[in-house]
Amino acid sequence: MDISDNLVDLLMQIIHRIGVRAERKIEKEILNDLRRVSNKYGILFNMAQTAIEHPEGI
């Protein structure tokens, strides 16, 4: 019984670590993609300006 409980705990820890690593990797890839976008501040400014001018949407 103790062995199976320990194995289940170990499996849960491994699954948690895999999930955390996957999240970190995805966040890094998204940030790298965002850094590569040219004129991103202009695009974000236009989006914010449009959202303010049309709060109900277009």
N, C-alpha and C positions, 0 to 999 in steps of 0.2 A: 504494500500500500504506500509506504514512504517513497519507494523508488518511483512508482508511477506519478505520485504527487510532484516529486522533484523533476521528473521528465516533463510534465505538463508545465510547471513553472519555467523551466529552461526554454521550452518551445515558445511560451508566451513572451519571454524576454527577447528571443531571437526575432520573432515576428514584429515586436515593437521596434527593435533596432532597424530592421529592414524598412519599416514604414518611415521612421525618422530620417534615415539616409535618403530615401526616395524623395521625401518632401524637400530636403536641403538641395538635392540635385536639381529638382524642378525649379526651385526658387532661383538658383544660380543661373540656370539656362534662361529663365524669363528675364532676369536682370541683365544678362549679357545681350539678349535680343533687344531689350529696351535701349541699351547703350548704343547699339548699332543704328538705330533709327535716326535718319538725318532730319533736321529741323523739328525735332520732337517738341521743343518748347513752343514753337509756332503752332504746331498742331494742337497741343494741349491748350494754348491760349485761345485758339479758334473754337475749340470744343467748349471751353468755359464761357466764352462770349456768347456763343449760340445758345447754350443752356440758360444763360441769364436773360437773353432777349426773347426766348421762347420757352418759358417754364412748363408749359403744357405739352411741349414736344412739337415736332414738325410733322 
